[in-house]
Structure formats: C-alpha cells, structure tokens
Amino acid sequence: MIDQVQPAQLQDWIASQAAHGSTVVLDVREAWEVETACVTAQGFELLKIPMHTLPPRLQELNRDQPIACLCHHGARSMQVAAFLVQQGFSHVANISGGINAWSSQVDASVPTY
C-alpha cells in the first residue's frame, strides 16, 4: 500500500515509521529541477535519483527502509512509489503535491516553478 502524505504531515509519517529505520525522501525530479528548488533534510535522509535512472540504481535503496517519494506535483513520485512496491519495498509513501506543496505547506523559501 502506498501512503499519501501531505508535506505538512511528513514528520508525523516519519515518526510512524521509526520502527523500520530512518526515512529516506527520494527526490525523483531531474537535476535542473532540484537545482531550482530543493527541500532541506530535517529528520530524514534526502536522496536524489531522477525517475528515469531509478531502475539501474535500485540497489542503492533498502527495501525495508521507509521511503517517501517526492517530485514536482506528485504524479511522477506516485509512479515511482508504485514501482517500488512492485519491486518489494514495504514502507512507501508519496508526498502529495510534491515540491510545489512543500513550498506552501512547509517552507515558503523553497521556490515554485
């Protein structure tokens, strides 16, 4: 199952997953997007792997570790979250609204684009 988590609720989701280890926020946007706007890791590890490069880099992720996927508005990250579940990952969330919602709900200093 893929949890849908609003950016403002991410810390609560991380706390609920603490028994499974530290959380990774997997940013699946392209490099230019990350350069334009990026979250600051607070209570989680930030890992930047563009969506199209994820299949050959899958071994960089721990199947038992909580992973919250992030993109621009939430569509790509939802696709990645579904892919991860298909690959046997057990604690997966999609950050609804993506970096755009992050800017309005968590950190207004993060630019929108």
Buried (B, 14 or more C-beta within 10 A) or exposed (E): EBBBBBBEBBBEBBEBBEEBEEBBBBBBBBEEBBEBBBBEEEEBEBBBBBBEEBEEEBEEBBEEBBBBBBBBEBEBBBBBBBBBBEEEBEBBBBBBBBBBBBBEBBBEEBEEE
